[in-house]
Structures are given as structure tokens and as C-alpha cells.
Amino acid sequence: MPRALALLPLLALASAPALAGPPPKPWRSSAEVIAAAPAADWREPAPENLLVMELPQGRVLIELAPRFAPRHVANIRTLARAAYWDGLAVLRVQDNYVAQWGDPEAEKNPSGAKPLPPGLSKPGIEFAVPFKGLPLQALPDRDGWAPVQGFVDGFPMAADPKRNQAWLSHCYGMVGAGRDMAVDSSNGAELYAMIAPARGLDLNVPLVGRVLQGIELLSSLPRGGAALGFYEKPEQRTPITRVRLAADLPEAERPRVEVLRTDSPSWTALLQARRWREGWFVHSHGHVDLCSVSVPVRERGR
């Protein structure tokens, strides 16, 4: 290959626009940016998109993403309203990967599995959606996984505008619908939460939401010792007490949480605080990536 042609990729990178330098003083930490965010910069998740899972250890709140997987989300709402997950279990925890829950009998003993509720559809493949028209708050930071990265509705998203394709990314706390070898075999009955980022899963499994609170309850569970982290004995599994949509709970029992808007000035300031760190930090990299900036959540009224 001619030397001039070999240099073209490097020249292209060198000509890419650089991010702005450190923010002006007085510098604010991430915690200070979040504490100062006005009420208008926060939003309350819609109750019909908020899944409340109760474990013996506490409560896990999951915000569903109907913009990206509408048919799977419709199934999840049907399953929650039918109390499908009540009495089932967290059946797999694989270190540095996922915590997964559902019916332990569904694969090995289908005749003994809990019946699925009527009206459940076969969602098909929901790995990506059209990119055009999405209200994306893009990150200018370079990304090796996709030409474009950023956030939509508070969810981490990657995209390829040339293919008009956008998809949610497997960052820490994201929730997906497990599938078998057939690419269209997921139906929302078996869900998993990422307890480590794994963007190599992107465009291979439908992502349906994000854990807003309680991911530490899943990430701290004992690891399964068998293949892929599945528990070998039933007594090793963590039982699921109850799963409901917030919309179906009495008003007094509904969670009161707010999520920082990713289209707000506070989010822009938070990204800068994460890029340029001071205080304890000796070196600041001036860079963030899609999975290194989680969207803050707080109790409403704080």
C-alpha cells in the first residue's frame, strides 16, 4: 500500500473536530451539578413505563423503552399485569456480564413451566429503529462501536446514520429480553440486566429498558457456578416476590423518582464535569463514552 494512502485514516482522525477545553472556573463536580439542577431539568417516568420488581433484598425499578422495542414492551406490560413473574426467580448471574430472571422450567421442562398469559404476541426482531427523527442528544466524543453515540429519552443509544439505523446499547444497568438461537425467539418473559457493559451484544438482543434504582441488588447476588452463570440448585436462586407496573399500583405505593433530562443544560454540564475532573484526580482525560456516564435518578421532591 502506498505510504500516502496508509496515512489517510490518521489524517482523517487528526482533522476531526476537537472537544472544547476544560470548563471555566469555578469548576463544579458531578455531585454539585446534580445538586444544583433545577426542577425543570428533571422528569418523572410515565407510570405505564415503570416496572417495579420486588426481591427479598429490596426493590428494583426499571424504566421501559417503548420507543425502541414497542412490541416487547407491550408483552412486558401484559406479563406484569398477569403477575407472571411473581414466584419465579433470578436464575442466572454471570460475573461481569448479566443477571437474568424468568421461569427456571421454561427451557428444560416446558410442560412444568408457568403458563404465559393470553394475548402475548410474538414480537419478532426489535434490535434497531430508524435513526432519522430521533431526539438524540449526541456525544461529540469519539466512539469505536458506532459512528454516532448519545442519549434518547435518557437511554444510551448508538447509531449509523448512513444506514438510518439506531439501537440501544448494552451499558451497565440496561435491561434486555433473552432469546434462544433463533433471532426472533424473545417474547419478554425472560429478562436480564447488565451488571457490566457489553456492547458486543448490541444489535443481537432486544433491549427493553434501564434499571433506574436497585441495580446493586442484582449485581451483588452470588455468581452462578454452572455454565453461563446459571444456578445449579433451586435453593441458590433469588425468588421474585412481585413485579408490577407502577400504573397498576395504588397511588400511595407508586415509586416517586425523577430522572435527569438528557436534553437539559444540567446534563450538558454534567458531561463536562465527567470529562474534566479535578480535586482527587491527577490527570483528566477530557473524554467520556456512552457507558461511562449514567443518567442520574433521585427521589422526587428532593
Residue pairs with C-beta under 8 A, 6 or more apart in sequence:
16 142
17 140
19 140
19 141
19 275
19 286
19 287
21 286
22 276
22 284
22 286
23 269
23 272
23 273
23 276
27 273
27 276
27 278
28 36
28 269
28 273
29 273
29 277
29 278
29 279
30 270
30 273
30 274
32 273
33 266
33 269
33 270
33 273
34 260
34 266
34 270
34 296
34 298
36 266
37 260
37 264
37 266
38 266
40 264
41 260
41 261
41 264
41 265
41 266
41 267
42 258
42 259
42 260
42 261
42 298
43 154
43 258
43 259
43 261
44 256
44 257
44 258
44 259
44 300
45 63
45 212
45 246
45 257
45 259
46 247
47 245
47 246
47 247
47 254
48 77
48 245
48 246
48 247
49 63
49 64
49 65
49 66
49 73
49 209
50 61
50 62
50 63
50 64
50 212
50 245
50 246
50 247
50 255
51 61
51 62
51 63
51 64
51 76
51 80
51 209
51 243
51 244
51 245
51 246
52 59
52 60
52 61
52 242
52 243
52 244
52 245
52 246
52 249
52 255
53 59
53 60
53 61
53 62
53 85
53 214
53 240
53 242
53 243
54 60
54 240
54 241
54 242
54 243
55 90
55 217
55 238
55 239
55 240
55 241
56 238
56 239
56 241
57 217
57 238
58 214
58 217
59 213
59 214
59 217
59 255
60 193
60 211
60 213
60 214
60 215
60 217
60 218
61 211
61 212
61 213
61 214
61 255
61 257
62 175
62 193
62 209
62 210
62 211
62 212
63 154
63 209
63 210
63 212
63 259
64 73
64 76
64 77
64 208
64 209
65 73
65 153
65 155
65 168
65 207
65 208
65 209
65 210
66 73
66 74
67 129
67 152
67 153
68 126
68 129
68 155
68 157
68 167
68 168
68 207
68 208
69 123
69 126
69 168
69 177
69 206
69 207
69 208
70 126
71 121
71 123
71 124
71 126
72 123
72 126
72 177
72 186
72 187
72 188
72 206
72 208
73 188
73 208
73 209
74 121
74 123
75 120
75 121
75 123
75 187
75 188
75 189
76 177
76 188
76 191
76 208
77 245
78 117
78 119
78 120
79 85
79 116
79 117
79 120
79 188
79 189
79 243
80 243
80 244
80 245
80 248
81 117
81 244
81 245
81 248
82 117
83 242
83 243
83 244
84 114
84 116
84 117
84 189
84 243
85 101
85 102
85 240
85 242
85 243
86 240
86 241
86 242
86 243
87 114
87 239
87 240
88 101
88 102
88 103
88 104
88 114
88 239
88 240
89 101
89 104
89 234
89 237
89 238
89 239
89 240
90 99
90 100
90 101
90 218
90 221
90 237
90 238
90 240
91 100
91 101
91 102
91 104
91 230
91 231
91 237
92 98
92 99
92 100
92 192
92 224
92 228
92 229
92 230
92 231
93 99
93 100
93 195
93 218
93 221
93 222
93 223
93 224
93 229
93 231
94 223
94 224
94 228
94 229
95 223
95 229
96 195
96 196
97 194
97 195
97 196
97 198
97 229
98 192
98 193
98 194
98 195
98 198
98 229
99 192
99 193
99 195
99 218
99 219
99 221
100 178
100 190
100 191
100 192
100 193
100 229
101 190
101 191
101 192
101 240
102 178
102 189
102 190
102 191
103 113
103 114
103 189
103 190
104 234
104 237
105 112
105 113
105 114
106 113
106 114
106 189
106 190
116 187
116 189
120 187
120 188
120 189
121 187
122 184
122 187
123 177
123 184
123 186
123 187
123 188
123 206
124 184
125 183
125 184
125 206
126 206
127 167
127 203
127 204
127 205
127 206
128 165
128 166
128 167
128 203
129 165
129 166
129 167
130 164
130 165
130 166
131 148
131 159
131 160
131 161
131 163
131 164
131 165
131 166
132 161
132 164
134 152
134 157
134 159
134 166
135 152
135 153
135 263
136 148
136 150
136 151
136 152
136 157
136 159
136 166
137 150
137 151
137 152
137 262
137 263
137 267
138 148
138 149
138 150
139 149
139 150
139 151
139 271
139 288
139 289
139 290
141 149
141 275
141 287
141 288
141 289
142 287
143 149
143 158
143 289
143 290
145 158
145 169
145 199
145 202
145 290
146 158
146 159
146 160
146 202
147 159
147 160
147 161
147 162
148 158
148 159
148 160
148 161
148 166
149 156
149 157
149 158
149 159
149 169
149 289
149 290
150 156
150 157
150 159
150 290
151 157
151 262
151 267
151 295
152 166
152 262
153 262
154 210
154 259
154 260
154 261
154 262
154 295
155 168
155 174
155 209
155 210
156 168
156 169
156 171
156 174
156 290
156 291
157 166
157 167
157 168
157 169
157 290
158 166
158 167
158 169
158 199
158 202
158 290
159 165
159 166
159 167
160 166
167 202
167 203
167 207
168 174
168 202
168 207
169 199
169 202
169 207
169 290
169 291
170 176
170 194
170 197
170 198
170 199
170 200
170 201
170 202
170 205
170 207
171 194
171 197
171 199
171 290
171 291
171 294
172 194
172 195
172 196
172 197
172 215
172 291
172 294
173 193
173 194
173 210
173 211
173 215
173 294
174 193
174 194
174 207
174 209
174 210
174 211
175 191
175 192
175 193
175 194
175 207
175 208
175 209
175 210
175 211
176 191
176 192
176 194
176 201
176 205
176 206
176 207
176 208
177 186
177 187
177 188
177 190
177 191
177 205
177 206
177 207
177 208
178 186
178 190
178 191
178 192
178 205
179 185
179 186
179 205
179 206
186 205
186 206
188 208
191 208
193 211
193 215
193 218
195 215
195 218
195 219
197 291
199 290
199 291
210 295
211 218
212 257
212 259
212 297
213 255
213 257
213 297
221 238
222 236
223 229
224 230
224 231
224 232
224 236
225 231
225 232
226 232
231 237
246 254
246 255
256 299
256 300
256 301
257 297
257 298
257 299
257 300
258 297
258 298
258 299
258 300
259 295
259 296
259 297
260 266
260 267
260 270
260 295
260 296
260 297
261 267
262 295
267 295
270 293
270 296
271 288
271 293
274 288
274 292
274 293
275 284
275 285
275 286
275 287
275 288
276 284
276 286
277 284
278 284
